[in-house]
Amino acid sequence: MPLNWTELEVHAKEELDHALQIAKHVDSLGGMPAVTPQPVKTSEKAEQMLKFDLENEKETIRNYRRRVKQADELNEFAIA
């Protein structure tokens, strides 16, 4: 299956926009955004790549849930 570059570009832009939004929230609270990415796993097999991506997404959701709880505790409901 050929790579859909248009879809990849759209997804990459969405990810960048989201990262910038979070960085702005952190900055508005007086913090410094951390920019240490997790290692990226790759594979020649599409199914394995999807599994890697799914695990990353699950970890991201766990992290967001923790951050939402922290924001709620600080009464930062707009950020939560």
C-alpha positions as CSV (number, residue, x, y, z in Angstrom):
1,M,0.0,0.0,0.0
2,P,1.5,3.4,-1.0
3,L,2.1,6.0,1.7
4,N,-0.6,8.7,1.8
5,W,1.6,11.8,2.1
6,T,-1.4,14.2,2.3
7,E,-2.9,12.3,5.3
8,L,0.6,12.1,7.0
9,E,1.1,15.9,6.6
10,V,-2.4,16.6,8.0
11,H,-1.7,14.4,11.0
12,A,1.7,15.8,11.6
13,K,0.3,19.4,11.6
14,E,-2.4,18.4,14.1
15,E,0.2,16.9,16.4
16,L,2.4,20.0,16.2
17,D,-0.6,22.3,16.8
18,H,-1.5,20.3,19.8
19,A,2.0,20.3,21.2
20,L,2.2,24.1,20.8
21,Q,-1.2,24.5,22.6
22,I,0.0,22.5,25.5
23,A,3.4,24.3,25.6
24,K,1.5,27.6,25.8
25,H,-0.6,26.4,28.7
26,V,2.5,25.3,30.6
27,D,4.1,28.6,29.9
28,S,1.0,30.5,31.1
29,L,1.3,28.7,34.4
30,G,5.0,29.8,34.7
31,G,6.5,26.4,33.8
32,M,8.9,25.3,31.2
33,P,7.7,22.8,28.7
34,A,9.8,19.6,28.6
35,V,10.7,18.5,25.1
36,T,12.2,15.1,25.5
37,P,10.4,12.8,23.1
38,Q,10.1,9.1,23.7
39,P,12.1,6.8,21.4
40,V,10.2,5.9,18.2
41,K,9.9,2.2,17.5
42,T,9.8,1.2,13.9
43,S,9.2,-2.0,11.9
44,E,9.1,-3.2,8.4
45,K,5.7,-4.7,9.2
46,A,2.6,-2.5,9.1
47,E,0.8,-4.5,11.7
48,Q,3.7,-4.1,14.1
49,M,3.9,-0.4,13.5
50,L,0.2,0.0,14.3
51,K,0.7,-1.9,17.5
52,F,3.6,0.4,18.4
53,D,1.4,3.4,17.7
54,L,-1.5,2.0,19.7
55,E,0.8,1.5,22.7
56,N,2.0,5.1,22.4
57,E,-1.6,6.4,22.2
58,K,-2.6,4.4,25.3
59,E,0.4,5.9,27.2
60,T,-0.6,9.4,26.0
61,I,-4.1,8.9,27.2
62,R,-2.9,7.8,30.7
63,N,-0.7,10.9,30.8
64,Y,-3.5,13.2,29.8
65,R,-5.8,11.7,32.5
66,R,-3.2,12.4,35.1
67,R,-2.8,16.0,33.8
68,V,-6.5,16.6,33.8
69,K,-6.7,15.5,37.4
70,Q,-3.9,17.8,38.3
71,A,-5.5,20.7,36.5
72,D,-8.8,20.1,38.2
73,E,-7.0,20.1,41.6
74,L,-5.6,23.5,40.7
75,N,-9.0,24.7,39.6
76,E,-7.6,25.2,36.1
77,F,-10.8,23.9,34.4
78,A,-10.1,25.6,31.1
79,I,-6.8,23.6,30.8
80,A,-8.4,20.4,32.0
